């Protein structure tokens, strides 16, 4: 499990004086970027291949409030990867200083080629590094069908 520590700042709270939902998303995003950086997926390395991560969804469940000045820890575990590295699923948990679980999030993402704007598998050097990722107990090899498990499709305005 990968862990990153934060302290809730004034800009992280909302009108209810607790951690804003957008701050949860920002803390999780920061944790993912740090995780990827620690595993060689730096912006510089990704730029060599013109690839970048994209998020398909983040499902967040809130359990307990967090307040200004509270230290929190954000965890990251990889719960799924496709064989070609194109798709990844991550679980985040957010804990307070007592270790109480404040929120849980399931995220599904993929890698996009910044030139073609198409989803892409990962180059060999990144695939090798993905084997070292901390994986959850329920880790699964992802298929394209797993990315469509909710059956959501765009509905355009007429």
Residue pairs with C-beta under 8 A, 6 or more apart in sequence:
1 75
1 76
1 77
1 134
2 31
2 35
2 38
2 75
2 76
2 77
2 134
3 73
3 74
3 75
3 76
4 27
4 30
4 31
4 34
4 35
4 73
4 74
4 76
5 71
5 72
5 73
6 27
6 30
6 71
6 72
6 73
6 74
7 69
7 70
7 71
7 72
8 19
8 23
8 66
8 67
8 68
8 69
8 70
8 71
8 72
9 68
10 68
11 23
12 19
12 20
12 23
12 26
12 27
12 68
13 19
13 20
13 23
13 67
13 68
14 20
14 21
17 67
17 68
18 65
18 66
18 67
19 65
19 66
19 67
19 70
19 72
19 102
21 60
21 62
24 60
24 62
24 94
24 103
24 105
25 58
25 60
27 72
27 74
27 94
28 58
28 74
28 92
28 94
28 105
28 107
30 74
31 74
31 75
31 76
31 92
32 53
32 76
32 90
32 107
35 76
36 42
36 53
39 129
39 130
39 132
39 133
40 125
40 126
40 129
41 126
41 129
46 52
49 123
50 113
50 114
50 115
51 111
51 112
51 113
51 114
51 120
51 122
52 111
52 112
52 114
53 88
53 109
53 110
53 111
53 112
54 109
54 110
54 111
54 112
54 119
55 107
55 108
55 109
56 108
56 109
56 110
56 147
57 106
57 107
57 108
57 150
58 105
58 106
58 107
59 105
59 106
59 107
60 103
60 104
60 105
61 103
61 104
61 105
62 102
62 103
63 101
63 102
63 103
63 104
64 96
64 100
64 101
64 102
64 103
65 102
66 72
66 94
66 96
66 102
70 96
70 97
71 96
71 97
72 94
72 95
72 96
72 97
72 102
73 94
73 95
74 92
74 93
74 94
74 95
75 91
75 92
75 93
75 94
75 95
76 90
76 91
76 92
76 134
77 90
77 91
77 134
77 135
77 136
78 88
78 89
78 90
78 133
78 134
78 135
78 136
78 139
79 89
79 90
79 91
79 106
79 135
79 136
79 138
79 139
79 140
80 87
80 88
80 89
80 139
80 140
80 141
80 142
80 146
81 87
81 88
81 89
81 130
81 133
81 139
81 141
81 142
82 88
82 121
82 141
82 142
82 143
82 144
83 141
84 121
84 122
84 127
85 111
85 121
85 122
85 126
85 127
85 130
86 110
86 111
86 119
86 120
86 121
86 122
87 108
87 109
87 110
87 142
87 144
87 146
87 147
88 108
88 109
88 110
88 142
89 106
89 107
89 108
89 109
89 140
89 142
89 146
90 106
90 107
90 109
91 104
91 105
91 106
91 107
91 136
92 103
92 104
92 105
92 107
93 101
93 103
93 104
93 105
94 101
94 102
94 103
94 104
94 105
95 101
95 102
96 102
108 146
108 147
110 119
110 147
111 119
111 120
111 121
111 122
112 118
112 119
112 120
113 119
113 120
121 127
122 130
140 146
